[in-house]
Amino acid sequence: MLYGGLGYLIRDWRILQTAATLPGLLILPALWVIDESPLWLIVNGRPQEALQVFGKVARWHGVDLPPEAEMKKLVEEQAAEAHNTTPKRSSMGSLLKTPRLRTITLTIYFIYLVVAMVYYGLSLSGASISDDPYLYLVLSGLMELPACIISGFIVQHFGRKSSLSFSFLITTVVLLAVAFTPAG
């Protein structure tokens, strides 16, 4: 939505691209400030740093941690569990080894290929919504806003499989209805 408004104000595409990209550079200093995930530190054999991160987070939130010996024991248990359950080496071929995994993997690939094609097909057919490309860009962003807001709540309440299946079903019905709607 913001890109459509920005495009309306800045007509030169090079300046528009620069103006839209530059704010993203403000994130770069965060790479030096934000700590690594404690779990990542534990899994990669850096438990002392994980304990420091836990201490920093506890101070930030005003929470007292368990005694240091207990924290070390928890970190060691987590490291042992991660070491035992983490596969040593995985590859793309492991997704195609068994018939069941092959079916699941190929089905997921097909579904998301179709989803991407439908999404970009609808996104690129914006001339039928508005002749003004800036207004169309704002409207297409506005249409996605409810999905971005409520999708997390729907998945949390109904689960991933049922919410995804239901959204695919609704999308199919709406697209079929659009295909059979006479042009006005």
C-alpha positions as CSV (number, residue, x, y, z in Angstrom):
1,M,0.0,0.0,0.0
2,L,2.8,2.4,0.9
3,Y,4.6,1.6,-2.3
4,G,1.6,2.6,-4.4
5,G,1.4,5.9,-2.5
6,L,5.1,6.5,-2.8
7,G,4.9,5.7,-6.5
8,Y,2.2,8.3,-6.9
9,L,4.4,10.9,-5.3
10,I,7.7,9.9,-6.9
11,R,7.3,9.2,-10.6
12,D,10.9,8.4,-11.6
13,W,11.4,4.7,-11.0
14,R,15.0,4.9,-10.0
15,I,14.3,7.5,-7.3
16,L,11.3,5.4,-6.3
17,Q,13.3,2.3,-5.9
18,T,16.0,4.1,-4.0
19,A,13.4,5.7,-1.6
20,A,11.7,2.3,-1.1
21,T,15.0,0.5,-0.4
22,L,16.9,2.9,1.8
23,P,14.8,2.4,4.9
24,G,15.7,-1.3,4.8
25,L,19.3,-0.3,5.4
26,L,18.3,0.8,8.9
27,I,18.0,-2.8,9.9
28,L,21.7,-3.6,9.2
29,P,23.0,-2.1,12.5
30,A,20.7,-4.5,14.3
31,L,22.9,-7.4,13.2
32,W,25.5,-6.2,15.6
33,V,23.1,-5.4,18.4
34,I,20.7,-8.4,18.5
35,D,21.9,-11.5,20.2
36,E,21.9,-15.0,18.7
37,S,19.1,-17.3,19.7
38,P,20.0,-19.2,22.9
39,L,18.9,-22.5,21.4
40,W,21.1,-21.9,18.4
41,L,24.0,-21.1,20.7
42,I,23.4,-24.3,22.7
43,V,23.1,-26.5,19.7
44,N,26.4,-25.0,18.3
45,G,28.3,-25.7,21.5
46,R,28.3,-22.2,23.0
47,P,26.4,-22.7,26.3
48,Q,28.1,-19.9,28.2
49,E,27.0,-17.4,25.6
50,A,23.4,-18.8,25.8
51,L,23.5,-18.3,29.6
52,Q,24.5,-14.7,29.1
53,V,21.7,-14.1,26.6
54,F,19.2,-15.7,29.1
55,G,20.5,-13.3,31.8
56,K,20.2,-10.3,29.5
57,V,16.6,-11.2,28.5
58,A,15.7,-11.8,32.2
59,R,17.0,-8.4,33.2
60,W,15.2,-6.8,30.2
61,H,11.9,-8.3,31.4
62,G,12.5,-7.9,35.1
63,V,12.3,-11.6,35.7
64,D,14.5,-13.6,38.1
65,L,16.2,-16.7,36.7
66,P,16.7,-19.9,38.6
67,P,20.1,-20.3,40.3
68,E,23.1,-20.5,38.0
69,A,23.8,-24.2,38.7
70,E,20.2,-25.0,37.7
71,M,20.5,-22.9,34.6
72,K,23.7,-24.7,33.6
73,K,22.0,-28.0,34.1
74,L,19.1,-27.0,31.9
75,V,21.4,-25.8,29.2
76,E,23.4,-29.0,29.3
77,E,20.3,-31.1,29.1
78,Q,19.1,-29.0,26.1
79,A,22.5,-29.4,24.4
80,A,22.4,-33.2,24.9
81,E,18.9,-33.5,23.6
82,A,19.7,-31.3,20.6
83,H,22.8,-33.3,19.9
84,N,20.9,-36.6,20.0
85,T,17.9,-35.5,18.0
86,T,19.5,-33.3,15.4
87,P,20.2,-35.2,12.2
88,K,23.9,-35.2,11.3
89,R,23.4,-34.6,7.6
90,S,20.3,-34.1,5.6
91,S,19.8,-33.6,1.9
92,M,17.1,-32.9,-0.6
93,G,17.1,-36.6,-1.5
94,S,15.9,-37.5,2.0
95,L,12.5,-35.9,1.1
96,L,12.1,-38.4,-1.8
97,K,13.4,-41.6,-0.1
98,T,10.2,-43.3,0.9
99,P,6.9,-43.4,-1.1
100,R,5.0,-41.5,1.7
101,L,7.6,-38.8,1.9
102,R,7.8,-38.6,-1.9
103,T,4.0,-38.2,-2.1
104,I,3.9,-35.5,0.6
105,T,6.9,-33.6,-0.9
106,L,5.6,-33.6,-4.4
107,T,2.1,-32.7,-3.3
108,I,3.4,-29.7,-1.4
109,Y,5.5,-28.6,-4.3
110,F,2.6,-28.8,-6.6
111,I,0.2,-27.0,-4.3
112,Y,2.5,-24.1,-3.7
113,L,3.4,-23.8,-7.4
114,V,-0.3,-23.5,-8.2
115,V,-0.8,-21.0,-5.3
116,A,2.0,-18.9,-6.6
117,M,0.7,-18.9,-10.1
118,V,-2.8,-18.0,-9.0
119,Y,-1.5,-15.2,-6.7
120,Y,0.7,-13.6,-9.3
121,G,-1.9,-14.2,-12.0
122,L,-4.4,-12.2,-10.0
123,S,-1.8,-9.6,-9.0
124,L,-0.8,-9.0,-12.6
125,S,-4.4,-8.8,-13.8
126,G,-4.8,-5.5,-12.0
127,A,-5.9,-3.5,-15.1
128,S,-9.4,-4.9,-14.7
129,I,-9.6,-3.5,-11.1
130,S,-8.4,0.0,-11.9
131,D,-6.8,1.9,-14.7
132,D,-4.6,3.8,-12.3
133,P,-1.7,1.6,-11.4
134,Y,-1.0,3.5,-8.2
135,L,-4.6,3.1,-7.0
136,Y,-4.5,-0.6,-8.0
137,L,-1.3,-1.1,-5.9
138,V,-2.9,0.5,-2.9
139,L,-6.1,-1.5,-3.3
140,S,-4.2,-4.8,-3.7
141,G,-2.2,-4.1,-0.6
142,L,-5.4,-3.2,1.2
143,M,-7.0,-6.5,0.2
144,E,-4.1,-8.4,1.7
145,L,-4.3,-6.5,5.0
146,P,-7.1,-8.6,6.5
147,A,-5.4,-11.8,5.6
148,C,-2.2,-10.7,7.2
149,I,-4.0,-9.7,10.4
150,I,-6.4,-12.6,10.9
151,S,-4.4,-15.6,9.5
152,G,-2.4,-16.0,12.7
153,F,-5.5,-16.1,14.8
154,I,-7.3,-18.6,12.4
155,V,-4.3,-21.0,12.4
156,Q,-4.0,-20.7,16.2
157,H,-7.7,-21.5,16.7
158,F,-8.4,-24.0,14.0
159,G,-5.0,-25.5,13.3
160,R,-2.7,-25.4,10.2
161,K,-4.2,-28.2,8.1
162,S,-7.9,-27.3,8.5
163,S,-7.4,-23.5,8.0
164,L,-5.2,-24.1,4.9
165,S,-7.6,-26.6,3.4
166,F,-10.6,-24.3,4.1
167,S,-8.8,-21.3,2.6
168,F,-7.9,-23.3,-0.5
169,L,-11.5,-24.4,-0.8
170,I,-12.9,-20.9,-0.5
171,T,-10.3,-19.6,-3.0
172,T,-11.3,-22.3,-5.5
173,V,-15.0,-21.5,-5.1
174,V,-14.4,-17.8,-5.6
175,L,-12.2,-18.3,-8.6
176,L,-14.7,-20.6,-10.2
177,A,-17.4,-18.1,-9.5
178,V,-15.3,-15.4,-11.2
179,A,-14.7,-17.6,-14.2
180,F,-18.4,-18.1,-14.8
181,T,-19.5,-14.5,-14.0
182,P,-20.5,-12.6,-17.1
183,A,-18.4,-9.6,-18.0
184,G,-20.3,-6.4,-17.3
